[in-house]
Amino acid sequence: MPGKKSLHIESSGQLCVYCGACVGVCPLNCIYLDETRITFDERICTRCEICVKACPVGAIEID
């Protein structure tokens, strides 16, 4: 979608600790967590950045 900011979770650098803080604060419930990864439903996400602020290790970036 043109003009929409992109989401990025930095798990390759071991930043994401899979705590689920982002999942619990998402007002649209578009973040999903399992044992090995976190995913976002990019079609629903409005890039409100609430998850970015909730992440205790700074693993989520919205560009």
PDB file of N, CA, C and O in Angstrom:
ATOM      1  N   MET A   1       0.850  -1.177   0.000  1.00  0.00           N
ATOM      2  CA  MET A   1       0.000   0.000   0.000  1.00  0.00           C
ATOM      3  C   MET A   1       0.891   1.234   0.000  1.00  0.00           C
ATOM      4  O   MET A   1       1.689   1.395   0.923  1.00  0.00           O
ATOM      5  N   PRO A   2       0.792   2.098  -0.977  1.00  0.00           N
ATOM      6  CA  PRO A   2       1.651   3.281  -1.080  1.00  0.00           C
ATOM      7  C   PRO A   2       1.476   4.222   0.105  1.00  0.00           C
ATOM      8  O   PRO A   2       0.359   4.463   0.564  1.00  0.00           O
ATOM      9  N   GLY A   3       2.587   4.745   0.586  1.00  0.00           N
ATOM     10  CA  GLY A   3       2.537   5.702   1.676  1.00  0.00           C
ATOM     11  C   GLY A   3       2.386   5.096   3.053  1.00  0.00           C
ATOM     12  O   GLY A   3       2.434   5.822   4.046  1.00  0.00           O
ATOM     13  N   LYS A   4       2.208   3.800   3.146  1.00  0.00           N
ATOM     14  CA  LYS A   4       2.038   3.164   4.440  1.00  0.00           C
ATOM     15  C   LYS A   4       3.396   2.818   5.019  1.00  0.00           C
ATOM     16  O   LYS A   4       4.259   2.298   4.312  1.00  0.00           O
ATOM     17  N   LYS A   5       3.592   3.098   6.281  1.00  0.00           N
ATOM     18  CA  LYS A   5       4.861   2.793   6.937  1.00  0.00           C
ATOM     19  C   LYS A   5       5.031   1.288   7.041  1.00  0.00           C
ATOM     20  O   LYS A   5       4.054   0.550   7.168  1.00  0.00           O
ATOM     21  N   SER A   6       6.281   0.835   6.988  1.00  0.00           N
ATOM     22  CA  SER A   6       6.534  -0.593   7.100  1.00  0.00           C
ATOM     23  C   SER A   6       6.879  -0.980   8.526  1.00  0.00           C
ATOM     24  O   SER A   6       7.443  -0.193   9.286  1.00  0.00           O
ATOM     25  N   LEU A   7       6.527  -2.206   8.870  1.00  0.00           N
ATOM     26  CA  LEU A   7       6.793  -2.770  10.199  1.00  0.00           C
ATOM     27  C   LEU A   7       8.004  -3.676  10.129  1.00  0.00           C
ATOM     28  O   LEU A   7       8.243  -4.344   9.123  1.00  0.00           O
ATOM     29  N   HIS A   8       8.762  -3.689  11.207  1.00  0.00           N
ATOM     30  CA  HIS A   8       9.906  -4.583  11.264  1.00  0.00           C
ATOM     31  C   HIS A   8      10.118  -5.005  12.713  1.00  0.00           C
ATOM     32  O   HIS A   8      10.145  -4.169  13.616  1.00  0.00           O
ATOM     33  N   ILE A   9      10.268  -6.298  12.922  1.00  0.00           N
ATOM     34  CA  ILE A   9      10.610  -6.817  14.243  1.00  0.00           C
ATOM     35  C   ILE A   9      12.017  -7.368  14.151  1.00  0.00           C
ATOM     36  O   ILE A   9      12.292  -8.253  13.341  1.00  0.00           O
ATOM     37  N   GLU A  10      12.909  -6.848  14.978  1.00  0.00           N
ATOM     38  CA  GLU A  10      14.305  -7.269  14.948  1.00  0.00           C
ATOM     39  C   GLU A  10      14.481  -8.484  15.847  1.00  0.00           C
ATOM     40  O   GLU A  10      14.764  -8.366  17.039  1.00  0.00           O
ATOM     41  N   SER A  11      14.304  -9.661  15.239  1.00  0.00           N
ATOM     42  CA  SER A  11      14.523 -10.879  16.010  1.00  0.00           C
ATOM     43  C   SER A  11      15.836 -11.548  15.627  1.00  0.00           C
ATOM     44  O   SER A  11      16.345 -12.388  16.368  1.00  0.00           O
ATOM     45  N   SER A  12      16.382 -11.182  14.481  1.00  0.00           N
ATOM     46  CA  SER A  12      17.646 -11.800  14.067  1.00  0.00           C
ATOM     47  C   SER A  12      18.788 -11.400  15.000  1.00  0.00           C
ATOM     48  O   SER A  12      19.723 -12.172  15.212  1.00  0.00           O
ATOM     49  N   GLY A  13      18.710 -10.201  15.552  1.00  0.00           N
ATOM     50  CA  GLY A  13      19.724  -9.750  16.489  1.00  0.00           C
ATOM     51  C   GLY A  13      19.390 -10.132  17.922  1.00  0.00           C
ATOM     52  O   GLY A  13      20.006  -9.643  18.869  1.00  0.00           O
ATOM     53  N   GLN A  14      18.414 -11.003  18.067  1.00  0.00           N
ATOM     54  CA  GLN A  14      17.990 -11.497  19.369  1.00  0.00           C
ATOM     55  C   GLN A  14      17.396 -10.406  20.257  1.00  0.00           C
ATOM     56  O   GLN A  14      17.406 -10.533  21.482  1.00  0.00           O
ATOM     57  N   LEU A  15      16.885  -9.349  19.658  1.00  0.00           N
ATOM     58  CA  LEU A  15      16.240  -8.325  20.471  1.00  0.00           C
ATOM     59  C   LEU A  15      14.903  -8.798  21.008  1.00  0.00           C
ATOM     60  O   LEU A  15      14.612  -8.613  22.190  1.00  0.00           O
ATOM     61  N   CYS A  16      14.087  -9.403  20.162  1.00  0.00           N
ATOM     62  CA  CYS A  16      12.763  -9.847  20.588  1.00  0.00           C
ATOM     63  C   CYS A  16      12.901 -10.999  21.576  1.00  0.00           C
ATOM     64  O   CYS A  16      13.576 -11.993  21.307  1.00  0.00           O
ATOM     65  N   VAL A  17      12.251 -10.845  22.719  1.00  0.00           N
ATOM     66  CA  VAL A  17      12.305 -11.880  23.755  1.00  0.00           C
ATOM     67  C   VAL A  17      10.967 -12.608  23.898  1.00  0.00           C
ATOM     68  O   VAL A  17      10.762 -13.369  24.844  1.00  0.00           O
ATOM     69  N   TYR A  18      10.049 -12.361  22.936  1.00  0.00           N
ATOM     70  CA  TYR A  18       8.757 -13.049  22.887  1.00  0.00           C
ATOM     71  C   TYR A  18       7.965 -12.909  24.189  1.00  0.00           C
ATOM     72  O   TYR A  18       7.339 -13.861  24.656  1.00  0.00           O
ATOM     73  N   CYS A  19       8.006 -11.712  24.760  1.00  0.00           N
ATOM     74  CA  CYS A  19       7.297 -11.474  26.020  1.00  0.00           C
ATOM     75  C   CYS A  19       5.800 -11.265  25.816  1.00  0.00           C
ATOM     76  O   CYS A  19       5.016 -11.468  26.744  1.00  0.00           O
ATOM     77  N   GLY A  20       5.397 -10.862  24.616  1.00  0.00           N
ATOM     78  CA  GLY A  20       3.982 -10.658  24.321  1.00  0.00           C
ATOM     79  C   GLY A  20       3.446  -9.293  24.702  1.00  0.00           C
ATOM     80  O   GLY A  20       2.242  -9.057  24.596  1.00  0.00           O
ATOM     81  N   ALA A  21       4.303  -8.391  25.141  1.00  0.00           N
ATOM     82  CA  ALA A  21       3.843  -7.055  25.532  1.00  0.00           C
ATOM     83  C   ALA A  21       3.140  -6.358  24.376  1.00  0.00           C
ATOM     84  O   ALA A  21       2.132  -5.682  24.581  1.00  0.00           O
ATOM     85  N   CYS A  22       3.656  -6.513  23.178  1.00  0.00           N
ATOM     86  CA  CYS A  22       3.058  -5.877  22.000  1.00  0.00           C
ATOM     87  C   CYS A  22       1.683  -6.460  21.685  1.00  0.00           C
ATOM     88  O   CYS A  22       0.777  -5.741  21.264  1.00  0.00           O
ATOM     89  N   VAL A  23       1.539  -7.750  21.890  1.00  0.00           N
ATOM     90  CA  VAL A  23       0.272  -8.419  21.621  1.00  0.00           C
ATOM     91  C   VAL A  23      -0.817  -7.871  22.543  1.00  0.00           C
ATOM     92  O   VAL A  23      -1.941  -7.616  22.111  1.00  0.00           O
ATOM     93  N   GLY A  24      -0.472  -7.696  23.803  1.00  0.00           N
ATOM     94  CA  GLY A  24      -1.451  -7.251  24.796  1.00  0.00           C
ATOM     95  C   GLY A  24      -1.921  -5.824  24.635  1.00  0.00           C
ATOM     96  O   GLY A  24      -3.012  -5.483  25.094  1.00  0.00           O
ATOM     97  N   VAL A  25      -1.127  -4.977  23.993  1.00  0.00           N
ATOM     98  CA  VAL A  25      -1.517  -3.563  23.882  1.00  0.00           C
ATOM     99  C   VAL A  25      -2.115  -3.196  22.528  1.00  0.00           C
ATOM    100  O   VAL A  25      -2.650  -2.098  22.383  1.00  0.00           O
ATOM    101  N   CYS A  26      -2.043  -4.061  21.553  1.00  0.00           N
ATOM    102  CA  CYS A  26      -2.533  -3.731  20.218  1.00  0.00           C
ATOM    103  C   CYS A  26      -4.052  -3.542  20.228  1.00  0.00           C
ATOM    104  O   CYS A  26      -4.790  -4.482  20.521  1.00  0.00           O
ATOM    105  N   PRO A  27      -4.525  -2.325  19.906  1.00  0.00           N
ATOM    106  CA  PRO A  27      -5.967  -2.078  19.944  1.00  0.00           C
ATOM    107  C   PRO A  27      -6.737  -2.789  18.830  1.00  0.00           C
ATOM    108  O   PRO A  27      -7.958  -2.928  18.911  1.00  0.00           O
ATOM    109  N   LEU A  28      -6.035  -3.234  17.802  1.00  0.00           N
ATOM    110  CA  LEU A  28      -6.692  -3.909  16.680  1.00  0.00           C
ATOM    111  C   LEU A  28      -6.462  -5.411  16.666  1.00  0.00           C
ATOM    112  O   LEU A  28      -6.932  -6.100  15.760  1.00  0.00           O
ATOM    113  N   ASN A  29      -5.740  -5.931  17.663  1.00  0.00           N
ATOM    114  CA  ASN A  29      -5.435  -7.360  17.762  1.00  0.00           C
ATOM    115  C   ASN A  29      -4.830  -7.908  16.468  1.00  0.00           C
ATOM    116  O   ASN A  29      -5.238  -8.960  15.975  1.00  0.00           O
ATOM    117  N   CYS A  30      -3.859  -7.186  15.932  1.00  0.00           N
ATOM    118  CA  CYS A  30      -3.250  -7.635  14.674  1.00  0.00           C
ATOM    119  C   CYS A  30      -1.842  -8.179  14.871  1.00  0.00           C
ATOM    120  O   CYS A  30      -1.109  -8.365  13.899  1.00  0.00           O
ATOM    121  N   ILE A  31      -1.455  -8.437  16.122  1.00  0.00           N
ATOM    122  CA  ILE A  31      -0.134  -8.999  16.407  1.00  0.00           C
ATOM    123  C   ILE A  31      -0.330 -10.394  16.994  1.00  0.00           C
ATOM    124  O   ILE A  31      -1.142 -10.594  17.897  1.00  0.00           O
ATOM    125  N   TYR A  32       0.426 -11.350  16.467  1.00  0.00           N
ATOM    126  CA  TYR A  32       0.285 -12.747  16.880  1.00  0.00           C
ATOM    127  C   TYR A  32       1.631 -13.281  17.348  1.00  0.00           C
ATOM    128  O   TYR A  32       2.666 -12.995  16.746  1.00  0.00           O
ATOM    129  N   LEU A  33       1.609 -14.043  18.405  1.00  0.00           N
ATOM    130  CA  LEU A  33       2.821 -14.580  19.019  1.00  0.00           C
ATOM    131  C   LEU A  33       2.729 -16.089  19.120  1.00  0.00           C
ATOM    132  O   LEU A  33       1.711 -16.627  19.556  1.00  0.00           O
ATOM    133  N   ASP A  34       3.789 -16.775  18.719  1.00  0.00           N
ATOM    134  CA  ASP A  34       3.925 -18.192  19.032  1.00  0.00           C
ATOM    135  C   ASP A  34       5.313 -18.408  19.614  1.00  0.00           C
ATOM    136  O   ASP A  34       6.000 -17.432  19.914  1.00  0.00           O
ATOM    137  N   GLU A  35       5.738 -19.617  19.779  1.00  0.00           N
ATOM    138  CA  GLU A  35       7.007 -19.893  20.462  1.00  0.00           C
ATOM    139  C   GLU A  35       8.237 -19.422  19.700  1.00  0.00           C
ATOM    140  O   GLU A  35       9.296 -19.236  20.298  1.00  0.00           O
ATOM    141  N   THR A  36       8.117 -19.229  18.402  1.00  0.00           N
ATOM    142  CA  THR A  36       9.294 -18.928  17.604  1.00  0.00           C
ATOM    143  C   THR A  36       9.260 -17.598  16.862  1.00  0.00           C
ATOM    144  O   THR A  36      10.272 -17.182  16.297  1.00  0.00           O
ATOM    145  N   ARG A  37       8.111 -16.924  16.853  1.00  0.00           N
ATOM    146  CA  ARG A  37       8.059 -15.660  16.123  1.00  0.00           C
ATOM    147  C   ARG A  37       6.838 -14.822  16.481  1.00  0.00           C
ATOM    148  O   ARG A  37       5.866 -15.305  17.061  1.00  0.00           O
ATOM    149  N   ILE A  38       6.930 -13.552  16.114  1.00  0.00           N
ATOM    150  CA  ILE A  38       5.818 -12.629  16.228  1.00  0.00           C
ATOM    151  C   ILE A  38       5.494 -12.163  14.820  1.00  0.00           C
ATOM    152  O   ILE A  38       6.394 -11.843  14.043  1.00  0.00           O
ATOM    153  N   THR A  39       4.221 -12.127  14.495  1.00  0.00           N
ATOM    154  CA  THR A  39       3.813 -11.649  13.182  1.00  0.00           C
ATOM    155  C   THR A  39       2.750 -10.572  13.330  1.00  0.00           C
ATOM    156  O   THR A  39       2.026 -10.528  14.325  1.00  0.00           O
ATOM    157  N   PHE A  40       2.666  -9.707  12.329  1.00  0.00           N
ATOM    158  CA  PHE A  40       1.688  -8.636  12.277  1.00  0.00           C
ATOM    159  C   PHE A  40       0.789  -8.863  11.067  1.00  0.00           C
ATOM    160  O   PHE A  40       1.253  -9.320  10.022  1.00  0.00           O
ATOM    161  N   ASP A  41      -0.478  -8.548  11.206  1.00  0.00           N
ATOM    162  CA  ASP A  41      -1.361  -8.529  10.050  1.00  0.00           C
ATOM    163  C   ASP A  41      -1.269  -7.124   9.466  1.00  0.00           C
ATOM    164  O   ASP A  41      -1.932  -6.200   9.940  1.00  0.00           O
ATOM    165  N   GLU A  42      -0.450  -6.972   8.444  1.00  0.00           N
ATOM    166  CA  GLU A  42      -0.176  -5.657   7.865  1.00  0.00           C
ATOM    167  C   GLU A  42      -1.424  -5.020   7.262  1.00  0.00           C
ATOM    168  O   GLU A  42      -1.482  -3.799   7.118  1.00  0.00           O
ATOM    169  N   ARG A  43      -2.419  -5.827   6.908  1.00  0.00           N
ATOM    170  CA  ARG A  43      -3.641  -5.279   6.326  1.00  0.00           C
ATOM    171  C   ARG A  43      -4.481  -4.545   7.370  1.00  0.00           C
ATOM    172  O   ARG A  43      -5.223  -3.623   7.033  1.00  0.00           O
ATOM    173  N   ILE A  44      -4.368  -4.944   8.618  1.00  0.00           N
ATOM    174  CA  ILE A  44      -5.172  -4.354   9.691  1.00  0.00           C
ATOM    175  C   ILE A  44      -4.419  -3.254  10.426  1.00  0.00           C
ATOM    176  O   ILE A  44      -5.021  -2.267  10.850  1.00  0.00           O
ATOM    177  N   CYS A  45      -3.130  -3.414  10.578  1.00  0.00           N
ATOM    178  CA  CYS A  45      -2.309  -2.489  11.369  1.00  0.00           C
ATOM    179  C   CYS A  45      -2.392  -1.060  10.829  1.00  0.00           C
ATOM    180  O   CYS A  45      -2.262  -0.837   9.625  1.00  0.00           O
ATOM    181  N   THR A  46      -2.607  -0.100  11.722  1.00  0.00           N
ATOM    182  CA  THR A  46      -2.674   1.315  11.339  1.00  0.00           C
ATOM    183  C   THR A  46      -1.385   2.060  11.650  1.00  0.00           C
ATOM    184  O   THR A  46      -1.306   3.270  11.440  1.00  0.00           O
ATOM    185  N   ARG A  47      -0.378   1.357  12.146  1.00  0.00           N
ATOM    186  CA  ARG A  47       0.928   1.942  12.511  1.00  0.00           C
ATOM    187  C   ARG A  47       0.781   2.998  13.596  1.00  0.00           C
ATOM    188  O   ARG A  47       1.393   4.064  13.528  1.00  0.00           O
ATOM    189  N   CYS A  48      -0.033   2.691  14.592  1.00  0.00           N
ATOM    190  CA  CYS A  48      -0.257   3.628  15.701  1.00  0.00           C
ATOM    191  C   CYS A  48       0.950   3.725  16.628  1.00  0.00           C
ATOM    192  O   CYS A  48       1.069   4.677  17.399  1.00  0.00           O
ATOM    193  N   GLU A  49       1.833   2.755  16.555  1.00  0.00           N
ATOM    194  CA  GLU A  49       3.087   2.698  17.312  1.00  0.00           C
ATOM    195  C   GLU A  49       2.914   2.410  18.810  1.00  0.00           C
ATOM    196  O   GLU A  49       3.858   2.587  19.580  1.00  0.00           O
ATOM    197  N   ILE A  50       1.751   1.982  19.219  1.00  0.00           N
ATOM    198  CA  ILE A  50       1.556   1.594  20.619  1.00  0.00           C
ATOM    199  C   ILE A  50       2.440   0.397  20.959  1.00  0.00           C
ATOM    200  O   ILE A  50       2.995   0.327  22.056  1.00  0.00           O
ATOM    201  N   CYS A  51       2.572  -0.538  20.030  1.00  0.00           N
ATOM    202  CA  CYS A  51       3.411  -1.716  20.257  1.00  0.00           C
ATOM    203  C   CYS A  51       4.879  -1.328  20.383  1.00  0.00           C
ATOM    204  O   CYS A  51       5.616  -1.917  21.173  1.00  0.00           O
ATOM    205  N   VAL A  52       5.298  -0.341  19.608  1.00  0.00           N
ATOM    206  CA  VAL A  52       6.686   0.130  19.664  1.00  0.00           C
ATOM    207  C   VAL A  52       7.000   0.636  21.068  1.00  0.00           C
ATOM    208  O   VAL A  52       8.046   0.318  21.633  1.00  0.00           O
ATOM    209  N   LYS A  53       6.093   1.419  21.617  1.00  0.00           N
ATOM    210  CA  LYS A  53       6.289   1.986  22.952  1.00  0.00           C
ATOM    211  C   LYS A  53       6.203   0.927  24.044  1.00  0.00           C
ATOM    212  O   LYS A  53       6.840   1.060  25.089  1.00  0.00           O
ATOM    213  N   ALA A  54       5.419  -0.126  23.808  1.00  0.00           N
ATOM    214  CA  ALA A  54       5.237  -1.174  24.814  1.00  0.00           C
ATOM    215  C   ALA A  54       6.385  -2.178  24.850  1.00  0.00           C
ATOM    216  O   ALA A  54       6.579  -2.859  25.856  1.00  0.00           O
ATOM    217  N   CYS A  55       7.139  -2.275  23.770  1.00  0.00           N
ATOM    218  CA  CYS A  55       8.210  -3.274  23.698  1.00  0.00           C
ATOM    219  C   CYS A  55       9.339  -2.909  24.657  1.00  0.00           C
ATOM    220  O   CYS A  55       9.950  -1.849  24.516  1.00  0.00           O
ATOM    221  N   PRO A  56       9.623  -3.778  25.636  1.00  0.00           N
ATOM    222  CA  PRO A  56      10.640  -3.452  26.632  1.00  0.00           C
ATOM    223  C   PRO A  56      12.088  -3.521  26.124  1.00  0.00           C
ATOM    224  O   PRO A  56      13.008  -3.041  26.785  1.00  0.00           O
ATOM    225  N   VAL A  57      12.276  -4.122  24.947  1.00  0.00           N
ATOM    226  CA  VAL A  57      13.642  -4.256  24.424  1.00  0.00           C
ATOM    227  C   VAL A  57      13.852  -3.524  23.103  1.00  0.00           C
ATOM    228  O   VAL A  57      14.915  -3.652  22.496  1.00  0.00           O
ATOM    229  N   GLY A  58      12.876  -2.773  22.652  1.00  0.00           N
ATOM    230  CA  GLY A  58      13.022  -2.000  21.433  1.00  0.00           C
ATOM    231  C   GLY A  58      13.126  -2.815  20.166  1.00  0.00           C
ATOM    232  O   GLY A  58      13.828  -2.423  19.233  1.00  0.00           O
ATOM    233  N   ALA A  59      12.436  -3.950  20.113  1.00  0.00           N
ATOM    234  CA  ALA A  59      12.562  -4.863  18.979  1.00  0.00           C
ATOM    235  C   ALA A  59      11.662  -4.509  17.801  1.00  0.00           C
ATOM    236  O   ALA A  59      11.842  -5.059  16.714  1.00  0.00           O
ATOM    237  N   ILE A  60      10.701  -3.610  17.984  1.00  0.00           N
ATOM    238  CA  ILE A  60       9.769  -3.277  16.910  1.00  0.00           C
ATOM    239  C   ILE A  60      10.104  -1.913  16.338  1.00  0.00           C
ATOM    240  O   ILE A  60      10.276  -0.940  17.072  1.00  0.00           O
ATOM    241  N   GLU A  61      10.195  -1.857  15.020  1.00  0.00           N
ATOM    242  CA  GLU A  61      10.456  -0.598  14.339  1.00  0.00           C
ATOM    243  C   GLU A  61       9.357  -0.378  13.310  1.00  0.00           C
ATOM    244  O   GLU A  61       8.930  -1.316  12.637  1.00  0.00           O
ATOM    245  N   ILE A  62       8.906   0.851  13.190  1.00  0.00           N
ATOM    246  CA  ILE A  62       7.973   1.225  12.138  1.00  0.00           C
ATOM    247  C   ILE A  62       8.633   2.359  11.366  1.00  0.00           C
ATOM    248  O   ILE A  62       8.893   3.434  11.905  1.00  0.00           O
ATOM    249  N   ASP A  63       8.895   2.096  10.103  1.00  0.00           N
ATOM    250  CA  ASP A  63       9.570   3.087   9.252  1.00  0.00           C
ATOM    251  C   ASP A  63       8.564   3.790   8.378  1.00  0.00           C
ATOM    252  O   ASP A  63       8.932   4.660   7.590  1.00  0.00           O
TER     253      ASP A  63
END
